[in-house]
Amino acid sequence: AMKLQRLTEDILDVQKIESKTMNLKKERFHLNTLILDVVREYRNQLENKNGNKDDDVEIKVNVANKDIPLFIEADRYRVTQVITNLLSNAVKFTVKGRILICLQQKKGKHLPEVLVSVTDTGQGIDPHILPRIFSRFVSKSYQGTGLGLYISKGIVEAHGGKIWGKNNDDGKGATFSFSLPSTH
């Protein structure tokens, strides 16, 4: 029932993206806290996997200038959805290794931006699907629908941001990143 509900929500999100009718409920919030909350939930899922602690995958968070809160004005639910999609994919494709989530503020063309990156040491992105990775129904996994990255791209772009993915230079895993305008 939960998988059907998620599929229905994904299909509705695709329709909203394609018809450009996705309504964003923007609010100002602390991105550091949101990321830590999502990571805490995933760590709990990894620890409860098969009834014991799973030490094969480690999730770490690296926040540049931890003492400076990074605020954004965005739809909290939708940004959570993007981070969850990226982290879910990293966990799915990393059997053993590390997942690193980095958050930093950088200068954009006009306004400051926040940059969120999710780097894993998994199998990486198949070179055949890399050029289409943010298209609908593109997946190398039998567990998903191939809609998560497409929806994430629509959400990020609706906020005026950008999203991209690449295989890591060392040949181990992939990195997905997105940037959003930030507020001070």
C-alpha positions as CSV (number, residue, x, y, z in Angstrom):
1,A,0.0,0.0,0.0
2,M,2.9,2.4,0.8
3,K,4.6,1.6,-2.5
4,L,1.4,2.3,-4.4
5,Q,0.8,5.6,-2.5
6,R,4.4,6.7,-3.3
7,L,3.9,5.8,-7.0
8,T,0.7,7.7,-7.1
9,E,2.4,10.8,-5.5
10,D,5.3,10.5,-8.0
11,I,2.9,10.4,-11.0
12,L,1.0,13.4,-9.6
13,D,4.3,15.3,-9.1
14,V,5.3,14.4,-12.7
15,Q,2.0,15.8,-14.0
16,K,2.5,19.0,-11.9
17,I,6.1,19.5,-13.2
18,E,5.1,18.9,-16.8
19,S,2.1,21.3,-16.6
20,K,4.1,23.8,-14.6
21,T,1.5,23.8,-11.9
22,M,3.6,22.8,-8.9
23,N,2.7,25.2,-6.1
24,L,5.6,25.9,-3.7
25,K,4.9,26.8,-0.1
26,K,8.0,28.8,0.6
27,E,9.2,29.6,4.0
28,R,12.5,30.6,5.5
29,F,14.3,27.7,7.2
30,H,17.6,26.4,8.4
31,L,19.0,24.0,5.7
32,N,21.6,22.5,8.1
33,T,18.9,21.3,10.4
34,L,16.8,19.8,7.6
35,I,19.7,17.8,6.2
36,L,20.6,16.5,9.7
37,D,17.0,15.4,10.2
38,V,16.9,13.5,6.9
39,V,20.3,11.9,7.6
40,R,19.2,10.9,11.1
41,E,16.2,9.1,9.6
42,Y,18.3,7.2,7.1
43,R,20.8,6.2,9.8
44,N,18.0,4.7,11.8
45,Q,16.8,2.8,8.7
46,L,20.3,1.4,8.1
47,E,20.6,0.4,11.8
48,N,17.2,-1.3,11.7
49,K,17.9,-3.1,8.4
50,N,17.6,-6.9,9.0
51,G,17.2,-6.3,12.7
52,N,20.7,-5.3,13.4
53,K,23.3,-2.5,13.0
54,D,24.5,-2.3,9.4
55,D,28.2,-1.2,9.5
56,D,28.7,-1.7,5.8
57,V,27.4,1.8,4.8
58,E,28.4,4.9,6.7
59,I,26.6,8.2,6.3
60,K,28.6,11.4,7.1
61,V,27.6,15.1,6.9
62,N,30.1,17.8,6.2
63,V,28.8,21.4,6.7
64,A,31.2,24.2,5.8
65,N,31.2,26.8,8.6
66,K,29.1,24.8,11.0
67,D,28.6,27.9,13.2
68,I,27.0,29.9,10.4
69,P,23.4,28.7,9.8
70,L,22.5,28.4,6.1
71,F,19.0,29.7,5.5
72,I,17.0,29.3,2.4
73,E,13.5,30.5,1.4
74,A,12.0,27.4,-0.2
75,D,9.3,24.8,0.1
76,R,10.6,22.7,3.1
77,Y,8.6,19.6,2.0
78,R,9.9,19.7,-1.6
79,V,13.5,20.3,-0.6
80,T,13.2,17.4,1.8
81,Q,11.9,15.3,-1.1
82,V,15.0,16.2,-3.2
83,I,17.5,15.4,-0.4
84,T,15.6,12.1,0.4
85,N,15.6,11.1,-3.3
86,L,19.4,11.7,-3.6
87,L,20.2,10.0,-0.3
88,S,17.9,7.0,-1.1
89,N,19.7,6.5,-4.4
90,A,23.1,6.7,-2.7
91,V,22.0,4.1,-0.1
92,K,20.4,1.8,-2.8
93,F,23.6,1.8,-4.9
94,T,26.2,1.6,-2.1
95,V,26.4,-1.9,-0.8
96,K,29.6,-1.2,1.3
97,G,31.3,2.1,1.8
98,R,30.5,5.7,2.6
99,I,28.0,8.4,1.7
100,L,29.0,12.0,2.3
101,I,26.6,14.8,2.3
102,C,28.2,18.3,2.0
103,L,26.5,21.6,2.5
104,Q,28.2,24.9,1.7
105,Q,27.4,28.5,0.8
106,K,28.9,29.9,-2.3
107,K,28.6,33.0,-4.5
108,G,26.1,32.8,-7.3
109,K,25.8,35.0,-10.3
110,H,23.5,37.4,-8.6
111,L,22.7,36.1,-5.1
112,P,24.4,33.7,-2.7
113,E,23.6,30.1,-3.2
114,V,23.7,26.9,-1.1
115,L,25.3,23.9,-2.6
116,V,24.2,20.4,-1.4
117,S,26.2,17.4,-2.7
118,V,25.6,13.7,-2.0
119,T,28.7,11.6,-2.8
120,D,28.7,7.8,-2.5
121,T,31.2,5.0,-3.0
122,G,28.8,2.7,-4.8
123,Q,28.6,1.4,-8.3
124,G,28.4,4.8,-10.0
125,I,26.1,5.8,-12.9
126,D,26.0,3.5,-15.9
127,P,27.6,5.5,-18.8
128,H,24.7,4.5,-21.1
129,I,22.1,6.3,-18.9
130,L,24.3,9.1,-17.6
131,P,23.1,11.6,-20.4
132,R,19.5,10.8,-19.6
133,I,19.7,10.4,-15.8
134,F,17.2,13.2,-15.1
135,S,14.6,12.0,-17.6
136,R,11.5,10.1,-16.7
137,F,11.6,6.4,-16.1
138,V,15.4,6.2,-16.3
139,S,16.8,3.7,-13.8
140,K,19.3,1.0,-13.5
141,S,17.5,-0.5,-10.5
142,Y,14.5,-2.8,-10.4
143,Q,13.5,-1.3,-7.0
144,G,12.4,2.1,-8.3
145,T,10.3,3.8,-11.0
146,G,13.0,6.0,-12.5
147,L,11.0,9.1,-11.5
148,G,12.9,10.3,-8.4
149,L,15.7,12.3,-10.2
150,Y,13.2,13.7,-12.8
151,I,11.0,15.0,-9.9
152,S,14.0,16.3,-8.0
153,K,15.1,18.2,-11.1
154,G,11.6,19.7,-11.5
155,I,11.6,20.8,-7.8
156,V,15.1,22.3,-7.9
157,E,14.4,24.2,-11.1
158,A,11.0,25.5,-9.8
159,H,13.1,27.1,-7.0
160,G,15.4,28.7,-9.4
161,G,18.2,26.2,-8.8
162,K,20.3,23.7,-10.8
163,I,20.9,19.9,-10.3
164,W,23.5,17.7,-11.8
165,G,25.2,14.3,-11.4
166,K,28.5,12.7,-12.3
167,N,30.6,9.7,-11.7
168,N,33.4,10.3,-9.2
169,D,36.9,10.9,-10.7
170,D,38.4,8.0,-8.8
171,G,35.9,5.6,-10.4
172,K,34.2,4.7,-7.2
173,G,30.6,5.9,-6.9
174,A,28.8,9.1,-8.0
175,T,28.0,12.6,-6.8
176,F,24.7,14.4,-7.2
177,S,24.6,18.1,-6.4
178,F,22.1,20.8,-6.4
179,S,22.2,24.5,-5.8
180,L,19.5,26.9,-4.6
181,P,19.4,30.6,-3.9
182,S,20.0,31.3,-0.2
183,T,19.1,34.1,2.2
184,H,21.3,35.6,4.9
